[in-house]
Amino acid sequence: MTKRLTTTAGAPVADNQNSLTAGPRGPVLMQDWQLLEKLAHQNRERIPERVVHAKGWGAFGTLTITGDISRHTRAAVLQPGAKTPMLARFSTVAGEMGAADHERDVRGFALKFYTSEGNWDLVGNNTPVFFIRDPLKFPDFIHTQKRHPRSNLRSATAAWDFWSLSPESLHQVTILMSDRGLPKDPTRMNGYGSHTYSLWNDAGERVWVKFHWKTQQGHAFFSNAEAEAIVGKTREGYQEALFGAIERGDFPRWTLQVQIMPEADAEKAAFNPFDLTKVWPHADYPPIEIGVMELNRNADNYFAEIEQAAFSPSNAVPGIGHSPDKMLQARVFSYADAHRYRLGTHYEALPVNAPKCPVHHYHKDGQMNFFGQQTGAGDAYYEPNSMGGATEDPSVGEPPLRISGDAARWNHRDGNDDYVQVRALHDKVMSDAERARLYANTAEAMQGVPAAIIERALGHYDKVAKAYGDGIRAALARLEAARAAAE
């Protein structure tokens, strides 16, 4: 039976083809409430795009736990055999909604798990580190990735000026300019929780943890030239690849690995394990395989289920906690606050964000409160109360952090070696061919940047390895020679 078209208020629509007018040549009448409703809704079809990670692609799936780390965590989602429905959203960082998918950029790797104990969000990137370690510098860094206020153009000068003045960014910039900076599609890259998190068990014992998602499709990347050719044909290559693979039944998978660090090791490690610009050496903390994530269902409505999806590190569940990672602590606030601005006060009541377990809280009223009270009792709209409303459960309390220090604006660059891990990546992990592409990509990204800023940046590369700085200089000279020959 054909379904009858209605207005949003449910009234049947007789004619959805023609406006109500005073004759064929007469004006439109203001009493055409169907026309007014359609135009008013169209004016409100857009919401503010994300400040970062605006361009994204997502799908639904399942996390299946195959290993056993139950001695470290009470989290139901991480128990052996657990199968949890989930949502993944991948994204670029800098580009706007209309940006091309195939741009050299860090990729967001955001996951939402609808667990029996509430939603757990793991919001990371396709890299294990980031450009900064102190959240006070995050707005400054993001400004360099956005448009110049005068030219309204992206500025390579701003990016390299910031990076060359921030040696802690060198690790991430090296990865960005390597093959990993331009994956072929979202299924051909790893994901990382990036931050240090914690796991805790029923005995109140805590360990520190890193989450890694290793692609089972294998790594694949494009060169800058290959990506430029693709962008000339389509700006939606990632969406086409992810959506198409799942529609065909080629469900992408990632292996979940964790690195576990005993709580006491944080005090004696040679590096700061809560520093987002550093990785944990695998030799000291070997990755443990514990599960598989599979994406197997596309959204039925992209806007409702992907664009309105809201991920935040503040969404933790019993058995999984945070750490003294300064960047993580700031993100616990800033992500949820961004969603309240972009989607509204009750963004977590939207179907894609709503938990699939019982929900009871005392948040009240505000725009778009379409669910009424969720306190567990009609007369209980405050807490504590004598009306049978929801109450706290001390059994899910997280053990206290045992790390302390004097409160001050500590210089986050003092005592930090921002070159040693980059040196290991450059000298020991990359092949000769990968290093050659790294130098070429870096030199291309420096085009148009003032010479003084380039020299400052090269000084940092020299401190990593003389071959690194010299390799970029040689690549810059080749570009200059090619430009001169073309003229």
C-alpha positions, 0 to 999 in steps of 0.5 A, a space after each residue: 500500500 502506498 504511504 500517504 505524504 504528510 506534513 511534519 505535524 501529520 496532516 495529509 498533503 493533497 498537492 506537493 507539486 504546485 504552490 497556492 497562487 491567485 491564478 496562473 499569473 498571480 502571486 503566491 498566497 501567504 496562506 500556503 502553509 505547506 510552502 512555508 513549512 517546506 521553505 522554513 525547514 530547508 533554511 534549517 537543514 544545516 547545522 554548524 560543521 565540526 570545527 575540526 574533523 568536519 569531513 568524515 565517513 562512517 559505518 556501523 559494526 561489531 567489536 568481538 573480544 577474542 583475548 582475555 585481559 579480565 585480570 586488568 579490567 571489569 569493563 563488560 565490553 572487554 570481557 572474553 567473548 563479548 560482542 558489542 554493537 558500535 559506530 566508527 567515523 573516520 575523518 580528515 582534521 583540517 578540511 571543511 565539509 566540502 574538502 576533498 577526501 584525498 588530502 595529506 592530513 591526519 585522519 580521525 578514528 572515532 569509535 562509539 561502543 554501545 555497551 551494556 554499561 553505557 557508551 564508551 567512546 574512543 576518539 583518536 587518530 590514524 597516528 599514535 602521537 599528535 602535534 602538541 602535548 599541552 592543550 593550551 596550544 591546541 587552539 593555536 595549532 588548529 588556527 594554523 590549519 584553518 584559513 588565513 583571516 585576510 586571504 581566506 586561504 590555507 597557509 603553509 607558512 602558518 603551519 611551518 612557522 608553528 611547527 618550527 617553533 614547536 619541536 614536540 610536533 616533529 614526531 607527528 609531522 614526520 608521520 604526516 609527511 610519510 606514506 601514512 599521511 595519505 592512505 588510499 581509503 579509510 580501510 587501509 589505515 590503522 587507528 589509535 586511541 593515541 592517549 594513555 588511558 587506564 584499566 581497572 578491575 574489581 579489586 581497585 587495581 589500575 594499569 595504564 593502557 594504549 589502544 591500537 587498531 591494526 587494519 587487516 586490509 593492509 596499508 596502502 597509500 597514494 603519492 601526492 601526484 596520484 591523489 591530485 589526479 583522483 581529486 580532479 575526478 572525485 572529492 568523495 573517494 573515501 566515502 565511495 570506497 567505504 560505503 561501496 565496500 560495505 554495500 558489496 559485503 566486503 566488510 573491513 576489519 581491524 585487530 584490536 591490540 593493547 599495550 599494558 603498563 603497570 601503574 608504578 612504571 609511570 614513575 620510573 619510565 625513561 619517557 613520560 608515558 602520558 605525553 601525547 607526542 611519544 609512543 611506548 616502545 613495543 619491546 618494553 610493552 608488547 602489543 597484546 591482541 584481544 579482539 576484532 572490529 568489523 564494519 558491516 552496515 552503512 547508515 540509512 541516513 548519513 545526516 542523522 547517523 553520521 553527521 549527528 554522531 557525537 564522540 567524546 573521551 568523557 564517555 567512559 564505562 566502569 573498568 576503563 578510565 582516563 590518565 594524567 595525559 594533559 591533552 586527554 584531560 582537556 578533550 574530556 571537556 572540549 569534545 562534549 562542549 563542542 557537541 552541546 554547541 553544535 547539536 544542542 544540550 541533549 545531543 546524547 538523546 539523539 538516536 545515534 548517540 543514545 545508549 542502548 542500556 537503561 538511562 537515568 539522570 537529573 538533567 532537566 528541560 532545555 532546548 529539544 528535551 523530547 524525552 521528559 524526565 529520566 530520573 526513574 520516578 515521576 516526582 523525583 526531579 532532584 537528588 537526593 530525594 525520597 521519591 524513589 529516584 535513581 541513586 548512585 552506585 558506589 560499586 562502580 567507583 574508579 580507584 584514586 589516581 596516585 600521581 601528584 605534583 605541585 600545581 604550576 604552569 610547568 614548561 612542557 618543553 623542559 626536560 623533553 627529548 623531542 628528537 629521540 623517538 623521531 630518530 628511531 622512526 627515521 633510522 630504524 623503521 623506515 626503508 630507504 624508499 620510504 625516507 626518500 618519499 618522506 623528504 620529497 613530501 616534506 619539501 613539497 609541503 614547504 613550497 611558498 614558505 619563507 626561507 627563514 622558517 624553512 631554515 628553522 625547521 631544517 635545524 630540527 631535522 638536523 637534530 634528528 639525523 643529518 641525513 634527514 635534514 640533508 634529504 629535505 635540502 636535496 629535495 628542495 633543491 630538485 624542486 627549485 631546479 625543476 621550477 627554474 627549468 620550467 621557466 
